[in-house]
Structure formats: C-alpha cells, structure tokens
Amino acid sequence: MTEFRKISLATGVSLNVALAGPEDAPPVILLHGFPESHRTWRGLVPLLEDRFRLVMPDQRGFGGSDAPQEVDAYRIDRIVADLFSLADALGIGGFALVGHDWGGAAAWAAAIKAPRSESGPRIERLAIINAPHPVVFQKGLIEDADQRAASQYITAFRNPEFEAAVAAMGFDAFFDKSFKRHIDLARIDPTERAAYIAEWSKPGTLTGMLNWYRASQLVIPPPGAAVPIPEWVLGDFPKIHVPVQVIWGMEDIALLPMQLDGLDRLIDEVEIVRLPGVGHFAPWEAPVEVAAALVPFLGAPFLVGDREAKRPA
C-alpha cells in the first residue's frame, strides 16, 4: 500500500513523497522526469513493493512538492542535494537509485558526485531508464544531426513565453502535445490524464517544471549550426564506479539509441537492456519488462553485458 508524506529537507524545499514496500526492505529511491511526478512508477509499484522499500518523491517543481520560481533553484547541484537530503531525512544510508528522463539526468549526476557513508557508497547501484549520460548527450547534440533535431523542443521549453503559450492552448491540449508523439493516448486512463493536468495546473508548477530545462548547462545548437564541443566533454570526466544498468525503450523518438554508445568508457560495470517496441515512457508503457530487468539487478549479483528484453508471451 502506498503512503504519502510531505518531507521538509535541509535544502529548503519540502517534497511530496510516495512510499511503498516494507520499511525494513532494501531501499530504492526512484526519480521521475518531465512532465511527470511519482505517478511515473504507478505500474512498477505492484511489481516491486513486495521486496524493496520504494521511495518516490515528486521532485522540486513537480506534483505536490515545492516549486521555487527562480531558474537558479533548479541547477543540478540543487537537485542532487535534494536526493541526499531526502535519504538523510528518512534515515537511509546506502540505497539503490533509479531514474527516468530528467530523473535519470539527476541520477547520473548523483552517481558521479556521490559521497560515501561510513559503511560504503551512498548510491550502491544505479538504474537508468531512457536518460542519457551527460557526456554522451552533449556530444550527440553537437555531432549527431538526428539527435540535435529531436532535441529542439528543449529550446522551446527554455523560452520565457512558453507558459503563456500553454495557457493559450490549455492544459488538455498540452497533455496531448506532450504524450501523443510517444504513446497511443487511448492507452492512458482518463483518471491518470486528469491527475496529471491537476498537478500541472497548480500555480507556479509549470514554471518549476520548465525551469529544469532553463537551468541546464547543455548546449542545444540549432539545426545546421557549427558549434564546438565543450571542454568538459573532451576532458577527463569522472567515471562511475558502482554497477549500472541502463534500460532503454528503443522506440524513443526524443532520446535516440545512439545515447547508448560509449557508456563502457564512462562506467566501470554497465549492463544495457534494450526494450524493443517500447518508447520513452517505458516505466508505465512496459512495467513488466522494466521490472523484469530491475529485480535481478537490484537484488542479485551483477553481470556486465548487453541484452534485449523479451516481452512475456
């Protein structure tokens, strides 16, 4: 059974947090992306809650959590600080971390910067679902014409007039625009649609959500422009030393499969699980396949490799 708590963090924000599973089970923190909330994990909770303690916050700017209006409040270091502050507030030392979309971006950053506790690393395992490593993503945005074209929406989201555009079209139309390119809208339950729109409609929430894009340092060149690769991409980038599993819906039209290339140079131990026929919103489009990958990774010895997930018959 899922319970909810509003938890005040040392970082100055309060987060709405969904919790499921036994309190003494291995802790797993799950970070959602745009334009979602803890609802991202609705299909996975019944498949995981019998063996893990699931901690599913609405990240700052989303859902029932605080939504500071300053762009600077959404720098990645602030987001990462929220994660560890939440773990501290719940008395969690080491934990497994799962992230999708922007939650995956935060999870990559947290694993790169992760502190250690007295008993070992705070982040013990990292699972990423359709979220690119920052080095691979920035490089792809400059060198790969298809990925650059697919990411032009980020420039639109950074426009300070975007909120006015959403107000003009209405949240119903914005919902359709957000999801229809990724999944058959008929597959989304009307109650889920209403819940998302209710979250987005809260005063200040849309700006908080969009500020994740505005605070990002990623360079999104316009199509055809010649742009140098930033020095931070070319230099020695910190490797991730904990086991990593990357689950990828191969029909993702926003984050292309080229994001899987070169990860072995940035991670000591990485397993890539490819989900054929699945798009960007894999956690609720294909929860059975995602859970089938996550459960052995989070709870069993790690194996390096690359495999394709098969849908159950």
ZIZI-V89557 format. One record per residue. RES is the residue in one letter. PHI is phi in whole degrees, -180 to 180 (999 if undefined). OMEGA is omega in whole degrees, -180 to 180 (none if undefined). Layout:
RES,PHI,OMEGA
RES,PHI,OMEGA
This chain:
M,999,-179
T,-85,174
E,-117,-177
F,-127,175
R,-135,170
K,-97,-171
I,-115,177
S,-83,-176
L,-106,177
A,-66,179
T,-80,175
G,98,177
V,-119,173
S,-112,-179
L,-113,169
N,-80,-173
V,-126,172
A,-92,-177
L,-130,179
A,-147,179
G,91,-179
P,-62,-178
E,-65,-179
D,-98,179
A,-82,178
P,-57,-175
P,-79,176
V,-131,176
I,-100,-177
L,-118,-175
L,-112,-180
H,-82,177
G,-120,-178
F,-89,-3
P,-105,-166
E,-114,-177
S,-168,175
H,-57,-178
R,-64,176
T,-49,-169
W,-97,-173
R,-59,179
G,-81,-177
L,-88,-175
V,-55,-179
P,-63,-178
L,-90,-175
L,-121,-168
E,-71,179
D,-79,-175
R,-131,-179
F,-133,170
R,-90,-174
L,-95,179
V,-118,-170
M,-128,-179
P,-77,157
D,-76,-178
Q,-69,-177
R,-54,-179
G,94,-174
F,-122,169
G,54,-178
G,-94,-179
S,-92,177
D,-61,-179
A,-131,175
P,-54,-175
Q,-94,-180
E,-79,178
V,-58,-176
D,-61,-179
A,-71,-176
Y,-114,172
R,-60,-173
I,-62,178
D,-67,176
R,-69,-179
I,-65,179
V,-63,178
A,-63,176
D,-58,-178
L,-58,-177
F,-71,176
S,-66,177
L,-65,178
A,-59,179
D,-62,-178
A,-62,-180
L,-95,179
G,71,-179
I,-97,175
G,-86,176
G,-86,-178
F,-156,169
A,-89,-177
L,-125,178
V,-124,-180
G,-139,177
H,-123,175
D,56,180
W,-59,175
G,-63,175
G,-69,176
A,-61,177
A,-65,-180
A,-67,174
W,-56,-177
A,-62,-179
A,-65,180
A,-68,178
I,-69,-176
K,-98,-165
A,-53,172
P,-78,176
R,-113,170
S,-95,180
E,-62,-176
S,-97,-180
G,144,-178
P,-67,177
R,-63,177
I,-95,-175
E,-91,177
R,-147,-178
L,-127,175
A,-119,-177
I,-118,179
I,-121,177
N,45,175
A,-148,-172
P,-80,171
H,-63,-174
P,-58,180
V,-67,-179
V,-65,-178
F,-66,-179
Q,-63,178
K,-63,180
G,-65,179
L,-62,-179
I,-96,-172
E,-96,-175
D,-109,-175
A,-63,-179
D,-68,178
Q,-66,178
R,-60,180
A,-64,-178
A,-68,-175
S,-103,-179
Q,-66,177
Y,-60,-180
I,-63,177
T,-61,178
A,-64,-180
F,-66,180
R,-77,-180
N,-64,-179
P,-64,179
E,-92,-173
F,-65,178
E,-59,178
A,-65,178
A,-66,178
V,-67,178
A,-60,-179
A,-70,-178
M,-83,-177
G,91,-176
F,-70,176
D,-61,179
A,-67,179
F,-65,176
F,-60,-180
D,-61,-179
K,-65,-178
S,-71,-170
F,-109,-169
K,-67,178
R,-76,-174
H,-107,-173
I,-156,176
D,-63,-177
L,-60,180
A,-66,180
R,-81,-178
I,-93,-180
D,-60,180
P,-56,179
T,-70,176
E,-68,178
R,-56,-180
A,-63,-179
A,-66,178
Y,-61,-177
I,-62,177
A,-62,178
E,-65,-177
W,-65,-174
S,-78,179
K,-62,-179
P,-53,176
G,87,-175
T,-69,-179
L,-60,177
T,-63,177
G,-60,179
M,-62,-178
L,-71,-179
N,-65,173
W,-60,179
Y,-72,-177
R,-70,-180
A,-83,-177
S,-67,178
Q,-90,179
L,-60,176
V,-94,179
I,-113,-177
P,-71,173
P,-68,-180
P,-56,176
G,84,-178
A,-79,176
A,-89,-176
V,-133,178
P,-71,176
I,-76,-179
P,-59,-178
E,-59,-177
W,-65,177
V,-80,-175
L,-82,-176
G,-80,178
D,-76,-178
F,-99,-177
P,-58,177
K,-83,175
I,-97,-172
H,-107,176
V,-95,178
P,-60,-178
V,-127,170
Q,-119,177
V,-113,179
I,-104,-172
W,-133,169
G,-71,-168
M,-74,178
E,-97,178
D,-62,-179
I,-96,178
A,-97,-180
L,-121,-168
L,-77,-177
P,-60,176
M,-61,177
Q,-67,178
L,-87,-176
D,-79,174
G,87,-179
L,-65,-179
D,-65,177
R,-84,-175
L,-114,-174
I,-138,179
D,-66,-176
E,-132,-179
V,-137,172
E,-114,177
I,-110,178
V,-113,-178
R,-96,180
L,-108,179
P,-68,177
G,75,-178
V,-118,-178
G,-98,-172
H,-65,-174
F,-91,-175
A,-57,-176
P,-59,178
W,-113,173
E,-81,-177
A,-141,-175
P,-63,-179
V,-65,179
E,-67,179
V,-65,179
A,-64,179
A,-62,176
A,-81,-174
L,-68,-171
V,-58,179
P,-67,180
F,-68,-177
L,-75,-173
G,-125,-176
A,-139,178
P,-55,-174
F,-89,176
L,-124,177
V,-75,178
G,170,-178
D,-148,-177
R,-143,178
E,-109,179
A,-79,178
K,-102,176
R,-72,178
P,-60,179
A,-70,none
